[in-house]
């Protein structure tokens, strides 16, 4: 059993495609963008116990930089916030 080749017209094929490509139509060969399905659990931060104190410092002096805050934390808890 032999199958006769189908003659195709390129212009007819292009008309059938339509304008879906202008609207970002996805074809079967395209992969979807990876979307993480479950949320990443939040890990505890070493700053968590000190956040209320830091917020008080920033409320009193909003011009403080991160370096200033770190030096204050090092003075308050030298074991946890050392020079290293």
Protein Blocks (a to p, Z undefined) as FASTA:
>chain_A
ZZddddddfklmmmmnommlmnopacfkbccddddfbdcdddddfklmmmmmmmmmmmmm
mmbcfklmmmmmmmmmmmlmcfZZ
